[in-house]
Amino acid sequence: MVQYTTHGLIASIGHNWGNIMNTALNVVNVDFSGLVDELGLIKAQAADLKAREDAIKAQLQDAGITTLEGKFFRVAISETQRAPKIDWEAIATKLEPSHQLVTAHTHAQASFTVVRVSARKGA
């Protein structure tokens, strides 16, 4: 069980003091290890559901079904053509651009947060 407060928030914000004090005085008890286990179980259930979804889709496709009505849902199966994919890296390599040109057209992308969940070893 981890306890935390928002006391550090008071120094950084400085305005809206009444709301901040109310928040800072509330100590919240959070079982983070329990949340980790719950997240792992949810991801495992989602994987099981995805596997079942894929199996049902394959079974419907193998049966040659194109449309079918259930009691609550309808399915329509069709094959679509993907848009052509242009290999810009191969084109650029063939044209042999200068390092300066590549650098001029290179930009950083925004960062993002990743949460990875895996089973504990020895659990």
Secondary structure as the mmCIF struct_conf table of DSSP 4:
data_model
#
loop_
_struct_conf.conf_type_id
_struct_conf.id
_struct_conf.beg_label_comp_id
_struct_conf.beg_label_asym_id
_struct_conf.beg_label_seq_id
_struct_conf.end_label_comp_id
_struct_conf.end_label_asym_id
_struct_conf.end_label_seq_id
STRN STRN1 VAL A 2 TYR A 4
HELX_RH_AL_P HELX_RH_AL_P1 HIS A 7 ILE A 13
BEND BEND1 HIS A 15 ASN A 16
HELX_RH_AL_P HELX_RH_AL_P2 TRP A 17 LEU A 25
STRN STRN2 VAL A 28 VAL A 30
HELX_RH_AL_P HELX_RH_AL_P3 PHE A 32 ASP A 62
TURN_TY1_P TURN_TY1_P1 ALA A 63 GLY A 64
BEND BEND2 THR A 66 THR A 66
STRN STRN3 THR A 67 GLU A 69
BEND BEND3 LYS A 71 PHE A 72
STRN STRN4 ARG A 74 ALA A 76
HELX_LH_PP_P HELX_LH_PP_P1 GLN A 81 PRO A 84
HELX_RH_AL_P HELX_RH_AL_P4 TRP A 88 LEU A 95
HELX_RH_AL_P HELX_RH_AL_P5 HIS A 99 ALA A 104
TURN_TY1_P TURN_TY1_P2 HIS A 105 HIS A 105
HELX_LH_PP_P HELX_LH_PP_P2 ALA A 108 SER A 111
HELX_LH_PP_P HELX_LH_PP_P3 ALA A 119 ARG A 120
TURN_TY1_P TURN_TY1_P3 LYS A 121 GLY A 122
#
